[in-house]
Amino acid sequence: MKYLLAAVMLASAVVGFSEAASAAGGCGPGWYRGPYGHCRPMRSAVVVRPAPVVVAPAPVVVVPRARVCPYGFRWYAGRCRPF
């Protein structure tokens, strides 16, 4: 009975430690927990990062708005009202 209990305890310890090691702190492989608990990527000495892509902004086109109210009325307080 002692040997069975020892074998069960050893097996549970091995399974417990192997799961904790593969979880990598809950961040996944290649990541670690930072000082405030956030997941951060592990960096090596030879990290090749792609150059940033810079995109020029699109030109802004201003189109005059069509008349909302008929002539003799104006837009005021959310609806067309006479002058």
N, CA and C of each residue as an Amber inpcrd file, in Angstrom:
protein
   249
   0.8260000  -1.1900000   0.0000000   0.0000000   0.0000000   0.0000000
   0.8710000   1.2540000   0.0000000   2.0030000   1.1890000   0.7250000
   2.8920000   2.3450000   0.7520000   3.4510000   2.6290000  -0.6350000
   3.7930000   1.5820000  -1.3670000   4.3680000   1.7780000  -2.6960000
   3.3390000   2.3420000  -3.6730000   2.1060000   1.9170000  -3.5360000
   1.0390000   2.4340000  -4.3970000   0.8120000   3.9180000  -4.1160000
   0.7680000   4.2990000  -2.8620000   0.5960000   5.6970000  -2.4920000
   1.7800000   6.5420000  -2.9890000   2.9850000   6.0450000  -2.8550000
   4.1740000   6.7650000  -3.3270000   4.1490000   6.9180000  -4.8440000
   3.7210000   5.8800000  -5.5620000   3.6530000   5.9390000  -7.0250000
   2.5970000   6.9360000  -7.4790000   1.4660000   6.9750000  -6.7910000
   0.4050000   7.9280000  -7.1420000   0.8690000   9.3520000  -6.8830000
   1.5480000   9.5870000  -5.7680000   2.0460000  10.9230000  -5.4600000
   3.1190000  11.3590000  -6.4580000   3.9930000  10.4640000  -6.8510000
   5.0270000  10.7810000  -7.8220000   4.4100000  11.0930000  -9.1880000
   3.4440000  10.3150000  -9.5940000   2.7890000  10.5470000 -10.8870000
   2.0460000  11.8730000 -10.8940000   1.3670000  12.2030000  -9.8050000
   0.6390000  13.4760000  -9.7620000   1.6020000  14.6630000  -9.7600000
   2.7590000  14.5240000  -9.1130000   3.7470000  15.5990000  -9.1030000
   4.3270000  15.8010000 -10.4950000   4.6270000  14.7190000 -11.2030000
   5.1830000  14.8260000 -12.5570000   4.1730000  15.4810000 -13.4890000
   2.9220000  15.0670000 -13.4150000   1.8830000  15.6550000 -14.2670000
   1.6670000  17.1180000 -13.9080000   1.6810000  17.4450000 -12.6490000
   1.4800000  18.8250000 -12.2080000   2.5720000  19.7520000 -12.6940000
   3.8310000  19.3120000 -12.6110000   4.9410000  20.1620000 -13.0410000
   5.0160000  20.2640000 -14.5550000   4.6800000  19.2040000 -15.2600000
   4.7700000  19.2590000 -16.7180000   3.7000000  20.1830000 -17.3010000
   2.5290000  20.2320000 -16.7300000   1.4790000  21.1400000 -17.1950000
   1.8460000  22.5950000 -16.9380000   2.4560000  22.8640000 -15.7750000
   2.8320000  24.2360000 -15.4480000   3.9480000  24.7180000 -16.3620000
   4.8590000  23.8400000 -16.7470000   5.9620000  24.2440000 -17.6050000
   5.4790000  24.5090000 -19.0260000   4.5260000  23.7460000 -19.5250000
   4.0530000  23.9430000 -20.8920000   3.1240000  25.1440000 -21.0090000
   2.5420000  25.5640000 -19.8980000   1.6350000  26.7020000 -19.9510000
   2.3830000  28.0200000 -20.0790000   3.6430000  28.0730000 -19.6880000
   4.4920000  29.2660000 -19.7650000   3.8320000  30.4520000 -19.0820000
   3.3170000  30.2460000 -17.9000000   2.7130000  31.3390000 -17.1460000
   1.3650000  31.7560000 -17.6880000   0.7560000  30.9300000 -18.5180000
  -0.5430000  31.2720000 -19.0880000  -0.4410000  32.1340000 -20.3340000
   0.7790000  32.4340000 -20.7750000   0.9650000  33.2980000 -21.9390000
   1.1790000  32.5090000 -23.2220000   1.6340000  31.2770000 -23.1250000
   1.8840000  30.4890000 -24.3180000   3.3700000  30.4120000 -24.6140000
   3.7530000  29.5520000 -25.5520000   5.1710000  29.3870000 -25.8580000
   5.7300000  30.6440000 -26.5210000   6.9400000  31.0350000 -26.1060000
   7.5800000  32.2170000 -26.6630000   7.2070000  33.5070000 -25.9590000
   6.4440000  33.4260000 -24.8970000   6.0040000  34.6000000 -24.1450000
   6.2790000  34.3820000 -22.6710000   6.3690000  35.4630000 -21.8820000
   6.5540000  35.3640000 -20.4510000   5.7420000  36.4550000 -19.7650000
   5.5610000  36.3140000 -18.4600000   4.8350000  37.3130000 -17.6760000
   5.7730000  38.4590000 -17.3210000   5.3270000  39.6810000 -17.5840000
   6.1040000  40.8630000 -17.2430000   5.9200000  41.2350000 -15.7840000
   6.5170000  42.3640000 -15.3700000   6.4470000  42.7400000 -13.9570000
   5.0310000  43.0780000 -13.4900000   4.1550000  43.4980000 -14.3850000
   2.7920000  43.8370000 -13.9870000   1.7840000  42.7760000 -14.4080000
   2.2750000  41.5990000 -14.8130000   1.3960000  40.4930000 -15.1340000
   0.9820000  40.4160000 -16.5900000   1.4580000  41.3040000 -17.4300000
   1.1190000  41.2610000 -18.8520000   2.0240000  40.2690000 -19.5750000
   1.5210000  39.6800000 -20.6480000   2.3190000  38.7560000 -21.4460000
   3.2390000  39.5560000 -22.3640000   4.5170000  39.1850000 -22.3730000
   5.5120000  39.8710000 -23.2000000   6.2710000  38.8330000 -24.0070000
   6.6720000  39.1620000 -25.2500000   7.4170000  38.1870000 -26.0590000
   8.8480000  38.0320000 -25.5460000   9.3520000  36.8140000 -25.6650000
  10.7470000  36.5790000 -25.3030000  11.5990000  37.0920000 -26.4500000
  12.6640000  37.8250000 -26.1230000  13.5340000  38.3900000 -27.1610000
  14.8680000  37.6560000 -27.1200000  15.3990000  37.4000000 -28.2980000
  16.7140000  36.7800000 -28.3640000  17.7080000  37.8140000 -28.8670000
  18.9730000  37.4450000 -28.9250000  20.0030000  38.3840000 -29.3530000
  19.8870000  38.6940000 -30.8430000  19.3750000  37.7570000 -31.6290000
  19.2760000  37.9720000 -33.0700000  17.7980000  38.0200000 -33.4370000
  17.2110000  39.1980000 -33.3500000  15.8130000  39.3780000 -33.6940000
  15.7590000  40.2260000 -34.9530000  15.1790000  39.6770000 -36.0030000
  15.0450000  40.4100000 -37.2530000  13.6100000  40.8790000 -37.3380000
  13.4250000  42.1760000 -37.3240000  12.0830000  42.7500000 -37.3970000
  11.8890000  43.3880000 -38.7530000  10.7190000  43.2310000 -39.3410000
  10.4780000  43.8840000 -40.6260000  10.3970000  45.4020000 -40.4630000
  10.7250000  46.0950000 -41.5210000  10.6690000  47.5530000 -41.4890000
   9.2110000  48.0010000 -41.4050000   8.9390000  49.0990000 -40.7140000
   7.5540000  49.5740000 -40.6260000   7.0550000  50.0770000 -41.9760000
   5.7850000  49.8770000 -42.2190000   5.1600000  50.3120000 -43.4640000
   4.4930000  51.6530000 -43.2120000   4.8800000  52.6580000 -43.9920000
   4.3140000  53.9920000 -43.8540000   3.3600000  54.2240000 -45.0120000
   2.1250000  54.5570000 -44.6950000   1.1090000  54.7750000 -45.7120000
   0.7320000  56.2520000 -45.6870000   0.7550000  56.8750000 -46.8630000
   0.3870000  58.2900000 -46.9480000  -1.1120000  58.4280000 -46.7190000
  -1.5360000  59.4890000 -46.0300000  -2.9710000  59.6550000 -45.7960000
  -3.7070000  59.9700000 -47.0890000  -4.9470000  59.5400000 -47.1510000
  -5.7710000  59.7850000 -48.3330000  -6.1820000  61.2580000 -48.3670000
  -6.3420000  61.8220000 -49.5520000  -6.7690000  63.2240000 -49.6220000
  -8.2030000  63.3830000 -49.1220000  -8.4750000  64.5170000 -48.5120000
  -9.7940000  64.7880000 -47.9730000 -10.5810000  65.5650000 -49.0150000
 -11.7350000  65.0550000 -49.3850000 -12.5840000  65.7020000 -50.3800000
 -13.8040000  66.2570000 -49.6610000 -14.0380000  67.5650000 -49.8200000
 -15.1790000  68.2110000 -49.1850000 -16.2060000  68.4930000 -50.2680000
 -17.3900000  67.9240000 -50.0940000 -18.4740000  68.1140000 -51.0540000
 -19.5320000  68.9740000 -50.3750000 -19.9820000  70.0530000 -51.0460000
 -21.0290000  70.8640000 -50.4100000 -22.2990000  70.0450000 -50.2160000
 -22.9160000  70.2540000 -49.0820000 -24.1230000  69.5110000 -48.7410000
 -25.3060000  70.0430000 -49.5250000 -26.1610000  69.1570000 -49.9520000
 -27.3770000  69.5690000 -50.6500000 -28.3050000  70.3050000 -49.6790000
 -29.1460000  71.1330000 -50.1900000 -30.0500000  71.9030000 -49.3410000
 -31.0290000  70.9520000 -48.6610000 -31.1480000  71.0910000 -47.3580000
 -31.9870000  70.1930000 -46.5750000 -33.4160000  70.7140000 -46.5380000
 -33.5630000  72.0050000 -46.3270000 -34.8960000  72.5980000 -46.1930000
 -35.2780000  73.3280000 -47.4880000 -36.5650000  73.4480000 -47.7850000
 -36.9730000  74.2150000 -48.9720000 -36.6960000  75.7030000 -48.7700000
 -36.7450000  76.4800000 -49.8670000 -36.4960000  77.9150000 -49.7830000
 -37.5420000  78.5680000 -48.8790000 -37.1040000  79.5400000 -48.1030000
 -37.9890000  80.2050000 -47.1580000 -37.9720000  79.5640000 -45.7850000
 -37.2650000  78.4460000 -45.6380000 -37.1430000  77.7420000 -44.3600000
 -35.6660000  77.5970000 -44.0290000 -35.3700000  77.3420000 -42.7590000
 -34.0090000  77.0740000 -42.3410000 -34.0080000  75.9370000 -41.3360000
 -32.8740000  75.2870000 -41.2330000 -32.7290000  74.1780000 -40.2920000
 -32.4390000  74.7510000 -38.9230000 -33.3250000  74.5260000 -37.9630000
 -33.1660000  75.0580000 -36.6200000 -33.8020000  74.0990000 -35.6430000
 -33.0900000  73.7830000 -34.5860000 -33.5740000  72.9280000 -33.5120000
 -34.0510000  71.5630000 -34.0250000 -33.3250000  71.0290000 -35.0020000
 -33.6010000  69.6830000 -35.4620000 -34.6900000  69.5470000 -36.5110000
 -35.2040000  70.6530000 -37.0570000 -36.2010000  70.5330000 -38.1300000
 -36.2390000  71.8080000 -38.9430000 -36.9330000  71.7750000 -40.0730000
 -37.0560000  72.9440000 -40.9310000 -38.0950000  73.9110000 -40.3280000
 -37.6880000  75.1520000 -40.1860000 -38.5860000  76.1760000 -39.6310000
 -38.5500000  77.3780000 -40.5720000 -39.6920000  78.1030000 -40.6530000
 -39.6960000  79.2830000 -41.5190000 -38.8170000  80.3800000 -40.9080000
 -38.3720000  81.3160000 -41.7680000 -37.5290000  82.4380000 -41.2920000
 -38.2490000  83.2510000 -40.2800000
